[in-house]
Amino acid sequence: MEPDLHALLRSLRVWDPAVTDLRPFDVERAPAEPLPLFARWLGDAAAAGQPEPHTMSLATTDADGLPDVRIVVLHGADRKGWSFGTHAHSRKGGHLAARPYAALTFYWPVLGRQVRVRGPVTAAPPEEAQADLHARSTGALAAALTGRQSAVLASTEELTRASEAAWDRARRAPATPAPSWTLYHLAPDETEFFQGDPHRRHVRLRYRREGKGWVRELLWP
């Protein structure tokens, strides 16, 4: 029997003190640019036991401006931007080819924190994408070699056969290239850090790019 959805939603808590540590956020001590603060917060989330703190929501739009969102893994964050990978022929790859602008959200409920990033997206050179792929796990390479991401699948048996062949190839030849695998860099125009507060006086600090530097602004929660 299916649960009463509305009753279930009313019964759920956000930021239960038993599992969530809502820490003070002193914005006066925040760095002049967002990347060092992001690195600090990601480290805090990992140390606090947040499962998979490097996963993020990636939002894109298609050629008609219709939005889509999915969870992906952060591959890196540096001066080039926040990086993630996918096949160029995947749905998100097609979106980024048509509209090379995206948004990211990280959510770490153990600390009541979010980080939101948005900006233009560029594809890294192919050799950088392949180096990134081959620095990851055998499973990551096998998934990339399975290919045809986002295409219609005829059956689960077809996927099993393709996946088994890809795993075998990844184990035997770990340097095998996956030509359509693409590494993307999102260079932020804006980065917002959100710290939850038990009295709902949440702290929102936005970094907005202006020229070659950043403007820091507090936002109403």
C-alpha beads as a LAMMPS data file, in Angstrom:
LAMMPS data file: protein, C-alpha beads

221 atoms
220 bonds

1 atom types
1 bond types

-500.0 500.0 xlo xhi
-500.0 500.0 ylo yhi
-500.0 500.0 zlo zhi

Masses

1 110.0

Atoms # bond

1 1 1 0.000 0.000 0.000
2 1 1 1.349 3.402 -0.964
3 1 1 1.884 5.942 1.846
4 1 1 -0.141 9.124 2.174
5 1 1 2.287 11.463 0.422
6 1 1 1.092 14.646 2.128
7 1 1 1.169 13.050 5.573
8 1 1 4.637 11.680 4.895
9 1 1 5.934 15.081 3.822
10 1 1 4.507 16.764 6.933
11 1 1 6.226 14.172 9.124
12 1 1 9.710 14.742 7.730
13 1 1 12.172 17.111 9.361
14 1 1 14.816 19.370 7.872
15 1 1 18.109 19.770 9.740
16 1 1 17.316 17.485 12.654
17 1 1 19.685 18.586 15.460
18 1 1 20.545 14.938 16.079
19 1 1 22.254 14.672 12.691
20 1 1 22.836 18.257 11.524
21 1 1 25.431 20.724 12.811
22 1 1 24.380 24.272 11.876
23 1 1 27.614 26.203 12.297
24 1 1 28.106 29.981 12.485
25 1 1 29.223 31.597 9.226
26 1 1 31.357 34.703 9.770
27 1 1 31.105 36.435 6.391
28 1 1 33.595 39.104 7.486
29 1 1 36.302 36.429 7.464
30 1 1 35.312 35.003 4.085
31 1 1 38.071 35.138 1.433
32 1 1 38.038 37.653 -1.410
33 1 1 37.143 35.017 -4.003
34 1 1 34.907 31.935 -3.865
35 1 1 37.246 29.034 -4.676
36 1 1 39.138 28.913 -1.327
37 1 1 35.860 29.022 0.589
38 1 1 34.412 26.254 -1.571
39 1 1 37.461 24.067 -0.903
40 1 1 37.092 24.699 2.834
41 1 1 33.373 23.882 2.833
42 1 1 33.862 20.737 0.763
43 1 1 36.493 19.598 3.258
44 1 1 34.152 20.406 6.150
45 1 1 31.369 18.349 4.557
46 1 1 33.646 15.351 4.004
47 1 1 34.992 15.554 7.569
48 1 1 31.444 15.789 8.949
49 1 1 30.522 12.514 7.255
50 1 1 28.427 13.850 4.388
51 1 1 28.032 10.969 1.898
52 1 1 29.352 11.775 -1.570
53 1 1 30.003 15.482 -0.908
54 1 1 31.534 15.849 -4.382
55 1 1 28.224 15.145 -6.131
56 1 1 26.231 18.091 -7.458
57 1 1 23.110 18.985 -9.395
58 1 1 23.868 20.176 -12.931
59 1 1 21.190 22.275 -14.633
60 1 1 21.241 22.932 -18.377
61 1 1 18.758 24.145 -20.989
62 1 1 18.090 22.803 -24.456
63 1 1 17.936 24.767 -27.709
64 1 1 14.338 25.783 -26.908
65 1 1 15.256 27.040 -23.447
66 1 1 13.640 24.110 -21.611
67 1 1 15.513 23.174 -18.411
68 1 1 16.867 19.844 -17.264
69 1 1 18.793 18.789 -14.165
70 1 1 20.699 15.727 -13.002
71 1 1 23.323 14.654 -10.441
72 1 1 26.939 14.453 -11.604
73 1 1 30.360 14.218 -9.967
74 1 1 32.721 17.156 -9.581
75 1 1 36.038 16.324 -11.261
76 1 1 37.915 19.417 -10.132
77 1 1 37.725 23.107 -9.286
78 1 1 40.480 25.564 -10.095
79 1 1 41.127 28.778 -12.022
80 1 1 39.606 27.199 -15.149
81 1 1 36.349 26.567 -13.329
82 1 1 34.293 23.773 -11.793
83 1 1 34.752 20.653 -13.943
84 1 1 32.577 17.663 -14.840
85 1 1 32.568 15.069 -17.609
86 1 1 30.100 13.466 -19.998
87 1 1 29.817 12.268 -23.577
88 1 1 29.447 15.023 -26.162
89 1 1 26.454 13.146 -27.625
90 1 1 24.629 12.818 -24.281
91 1 1 21.590 14.947 -23.526
92 1 1 23.571 17.368 -21.371
93 1 1 26.345 17.439 -23.971
94 1 1 23.781 18.431 -26.594
95 1 1 22.354 21.092 -24.310
96 1 1 25.794 22.575 -23.688
97 1 1 26.553 22.608 -27.407
98 1 1 23.354 24.602 -28.019
99 1 1 23.494 26.789 -24.919
100 1 1 26.936 26.727 -23.238
101 1 1 25.776 28.043 -19.862
102 1 1 24.913 25.985 -16.781
103 1 1 24.288 26.024 -13.040
104 1 1 25.521 23.755 -10.249
105 1 1 24.229 23.136 -6.729
106 1 1 25.985 21.296 -3.913
107 1 1 23.860 20.381 -0.881
108 1 1 25.398 19.124 2.352
109 1 1 22.535 18.524 4.834
110 1 1 24.852 17.390 7.656
111 1 1 25.927 21.048 7.891
112 1 1 22.819 22.741 6.458
113 1 1 24.921 24.187 3.649
114 1 1 24.452 24.796 -0.047
115 1 1 26.779 26.177 -2.690
116 1 1 25.332 27.430 -5.975
117 1 1 27.469 28.198 -9.019
118 1 1 26.485 29.402 -12.475
119 1 1 28.343 30.605 -15.525
120 1 1 29.475 29.863 -19.080
121 1 1 30.762 26.397 -19.931
122 1 1 33.609 25.457 -22.257
123 1 1 34.926 22.076 -23.362
124 1 1 38.481 21.209 -22.401
125 1 1 40.935 20.054 -25.093
126 1 1 40.488 16.333 -25.929
127 1 1 43.845 15.374 -24.433
128 1 1 42.831 16.951 -21.105
129 1 1 39.521 15.075 -21.156
130 1 1 41.234 11.734 -21.840
131 1 1 43.830 12.349 -19.125
132 1 1 41.041 13.106 -16.650
133 1 1 39.139 9.962 -17.624
134 1 1 42.172 7.683 -17.356
135 1 1 43.061 9.089 -13.941
136 1 1 39.745 7.768 -12.623
137 1 1 38.631 4.228 -11.811
138 1 1 38.362 1.210 -14.107
139 1 1 34.595 1.467 -13.685
140 1 1 34.589 5.050 -14.923
141 1 1 36.475 4.017 -18.052
142 1 1 34.187 1.034 -18.588
143 1 1 31.126 3.267 -18.322
144 1 1 32.620 5.700 -20.830
145 1 1 33.467 2.868 -23.240
146 1 1 29.936 1.447 -22.997
147 1 1 28.885 4.555 -24.903
148 1 1 25.595 5.661 -26.458
149 1 1 24.683 7.665 -23.355
150 1 1 21.097 9.026 -23.475
151 1 1 20.199 6.952 -26.573
152 1 1 17.096 4.728 -26.425
153 1 1 17.951 1.269 -25.024
154 1 1 16.236 -1.760 -26.568
155 1 1 16.664 -4.036 -23.547
156 1 1 18.606 -4.525 -20.332
157 1 1 20.277 -7.547 -21.941
158 1 1 21.763 -5.292 -24.625
159 1 1 23.198 -3.042 -21.891
160 1 1 24.617 -6.046 -20.031
161 1 1 26.439 -7.285 -23.131
162 1 1 27.860 -3.846 -23.953
163 1 1 28.885 -3.223 -20.352
164 1 1 30.623 -6.591 -19.977
165 1 1 32.590 -5.969 -23.170
166 1 1 33.520 -2.475 -21.970
167 1 1 34.678 -3.751 -18.564
168 1 1 36.814 -6.404 -20.242
169 1 1 38.396 -3.823 -22.527
170 1 1 38.992 -1.358 -19.664
171 1 1 40.800 -4.049 -17.651
172 1 1 42.891 -5.301 -20.564
173 1 1 43.743 -1.901 -22.058
174 1 1 43.390 0.831 -19.411
175 1 1 44.733 3.479 -21.817
176 1 1 41.907 2.916 -24.324
177 1 1 40.528 6.318 -25.416
178 1 1 36.848 7.201 -25.345
179 1 1 36.733 9.837 -28.129
180 1 1 33.317 11.289 -27.267
181 1 1 34.154 11.704 -23.571
182 1 1 34.343 15.433 -22.854
183 1 1 35.537 17.378 -19.842
184 1 1 33.661 20.647 -19.295
185 1 1 34.735 23.685 -17.268
186 1 1 32.110 26.011 -15.782
187 1 1 33.682 29.436 -15.132
188 1 1 31.435 31.062 -12.517
189 1 1 29.794 34.439 -12.967
190 1 1 28.194 33.968 -9.555
191 1 1 28.855 31.687 -6.597
192 1 1 26.555 31.692 -3.566
193 1 1 27.256 30.149 -0.163
194 1 1 24.224 29.355 2.011
195 1 1 24.483 28.477 5.699
196 1 1 21.314 27.368 7.436
197 1 1 20.366 28.847 10.822
198 1 1 18.112 27.211 13.445
199 1 1 16.102 30.449 13.754
200 1 1 15.727 30.645 9.948
201 1 1 18.081 33.625 9.808
202 1 1 20.028 31.873 7.089
203 1 1 23.252 33.448 5.853
204 1 1 23.607 33.869 2.097
205 1 1 26.883 35.236 0.741
206 1 1 27.085 35.811 -3.004
207 1 1 30.263 36.357 -4.973
208 1 1 29.510 38.180 -8.227
209 1 1 32.169 38.570 -10.871
210 1 1 32.899 42.171 -11.784
211 1 1 35.720 42.791 -14.218
212 1 1 38.681 40.675 -13.132
213 1 1 37.598 40.544 -9.503
214 1 1 34.677 39.653 -7.264
215 1 1 32.014 41.627 -5.431
216 1 1 30.740 40.084 -2.186
217 1 1 27.089 40.662 -1.280
218 1 1 24.792 39.423 1.479
219 1 1 21.324 38.309 0.340
220 1 1 18.062 38.140 2.240
221 1 1 17.171 34.499 3.043

Bonds

1 1 1 2
2 1 2 3
3 1 3 4
4 1 4 5
5 1 5 6
6 1 6 7
7 1 7 8
8 1 8 9
9 1 9 10
10 1 10 11
11 1 11 12
12 1 12 13
13 1 13 14
14 1 14 15
15 1 15 16
16 1 16 17
17 1 17 18
18 1 18 19
19 1 19 20
20 1 20 21
21 1 21 22
22 1 22 23
23 1 23 24
24 1 24 25
25 1 25 26
26 1 26 27
27 1 27 28
28 1 28 29
29 1 29 30
30 1 30 31
31 1 31 32
32 1 32 33
33 1 33 34
34 1 34 35
35 1 35 36
36 1 36 37
37 1 37 38
38 1 38 39
39 1 39 40
40 1 40 41
41 1 41 42
42 1 42 43
43 1 43 44
44 1 44 45
45 1 45 46
46 1 46 47
47 1 47 48
48 1 48 49
49 1 49 50
50 1 50 51
51 1 51 52
52 1 52 53
53 1 53 54
54 1 54 55
55 1 55 56
56 1 56 57
57 1 57 58
58 1 58 59
59 1 59 60
60 1 60 61
61 1 61 62
62 1 62 63
63 1 63 64
64 1 64 65
65 1 65 66
66 1 66 67
67 1 67 68
68 1 68 69
69 1 69 70
70 1 70 71
71 1 71 72
72 1 72 73
73 1 73 74
74 1 74 75
75 1 75 76
76 1 76 77
77 1 77 78
78 1 78 79
79 1 79 80
80 1 80 81
81 1 81 82
82 1 82 83
83 1 83 84
84 1 84 85
85 1 85 86
86 1 86 87
87 1 87 88
88 1 88 89
89 1 89 90
90 1 90 91
91 1 91 92
92 1 92 93
93 1 93 94
94 1 94 95
95 1 95 96
96 1 96 97
97 1 97 98
98 1 98 99
99 1 99 100
100 1 100 101
101 1 101 102
102 1 102 103
103 1 103 104
104 1 104 105
105 1 105 106
106 1 106 107
107 1 107 108
108 1 108 109
109 1 109 110
110 1 110 111
111 1 111 112
112 1 112 113
113 1 113 114
114 1 114 115
115 1 115 116
116 1 116 117
117 1 117 118
118 1 118 119
119 1 119 120
120 1 120 121
121 1 121 122
122 1 122 123
123 1 123 124
124 1 124 125
125 1 125 126
126 1 126 127
127 1 127 128
128 1 128 129
129 1 129 130
130 1 130 131
131 1 131 132
132 1 132 133
133 1 133 134
134 1 134 135
135 1 135 136
136 1 136 137
137 1 137 138
138 1 138 139
139 1 139 140
140 1 140 141
141 1 141 142
142 1 142 143
143 1 143 144
144 1 144 145
145 1 145 146
146 1 146 147
147 1 147 148
148 1 148 149
149 1 149 150
150 1 150 151
151 1 151 152
152 1 152 153
153 1 153 154
154 1 154 155
155 1 155 156
156 1 156 157
157 1 157 158
158 1 158 159
159 1 159 160
160 1 160 161
161 1 161 162
162 1 162 163
163 1 163 164
164 1 164 165
165 1 165 166
166 1 166 167
167 1 167 168
168 1 168 169
169 1 169 170
170 1 170 171
171 1 171 172
172 1 172 173
173 1 173 174
174 1 174 175
175 1 175 176
176 1 176 177
177 1 177 178
178 1 178 179
179 1 179 180
180 1 180 181
181 1 181 182
182 1 182 183
183 1 183 184
184 1 184 185
185 1 185 186
186 1 186 187
187 1 187 188
188 1 188 189
189 1 189 190
190 1 190 191
191 1 191 192
192 1 192 193
193 1 193 194
194 1 194 195
195 1 195 196
196 1 196 197
197 1 197 198
198 1 198 199
199 1 199 200
200 1 200 201
201 1 201 202
202 1 202 203
203 1 203 204
204 1 204 205
205 1 205 206
206 1 206 207
207 1 207 208
208 1 208 209
209 1 209 210
210 1 210 211
211 1 211 212
212 1 212 213
213 1 213 214
214 1 214 215
215 1 215 216
216 1 216 217
217 1 217 218
218 1 218 219
219 1 219 220
220 1 220 221
